[in-house]
Amino acid sequence: MDDFSISEIKTVLDPPIIINFVDEINCPICDIEIDVKNKIVDNGSFVYCEDCNHKIIFEITKI
């Protein structure tokens, strides 16, 4: 079983989107900052924490 968490992004834009409104997110496990500035994300896109290898999956919700 994978160790992962979901980071929900609420937006009026259609995916994929560019994350240009935040520079970093914190890993929910070890609190290390993960650089996401200008990353292109779609539903199911993900990043790994370099410290603990935790997977953070992005979920885009259109509002």
C-alpha positions in Angstrom: 0.0 0.0 0.0 1.3 3.4 -1.0 1.9 6.1 1.6 0.2 9.2 0.1 -1.9 12.3 0.9 -4.1 14.4 -1.3 -3.7 18.1 -1.8 -6.9 19.7 -3.1 -6.6 22.8 -5.3 -9.8 24.8 -5.8 -9.9 26.9 -8.9 -12.1 28.5 -11.6 -9.7 27.3 -14.3 -9.9 24.0 -16.2 -7.0 21.6 -15.6 -4.1 21.4 -16.2 -3.1 24.5 -14.3 0.1 26.2 -13.4 0.8 26.6 -9.7 1.9 30.2 -9.6 0.1 31.3 -6.5 2.3 29.5 -4.0 6.1 28.7 -3.9 6.1 25.7 -1.6 4.0 23.2 0.2 4.9 21.4 3.4 5.1 17.6 3.6 2.3 16.5 6.0 4.6 13.8 7.4 8.0 15.5 8.1 7.1 19.2 7.4 9.9 19.7 4.9 9.1 22.4 2.2 8.6 21.1 -1.3 9.1 23.5 -4.2 6.0 23.6 -6.5 6.4 27.1 -8.0 5.3 27.2 -11.7 4.6 23.4 -11.7 2.0 22.3 -14.2 -0.5 20.0 -12.5 -3.5 18.0 -13.5 -5.7 15.6 -11.6 -3.5 12.8 -10.4 -0.2 14.8 -10.7 2.0 14.3 -7.8 5.3 15.3 -6.0 7.5 13.3 -3.7 9.0 14.6 -0.5 12.8 14.2 -0.9 13.2 13.7 2.9 10.7 10.9 3.7 9.5 9.9 0.2 5.9 10.7 1.0 3.7 11.1 -2.2 1.4 14.1 -2.4 -1.2 13.8 -5.1 -3.0 16.9 -6.5 -6.7 16.9 -6.9 -8.1 19.9 -8.8 -11.7 20.9 -8.0 -13.4 23.5 -10.2 -15.5 26.0 -8.3 
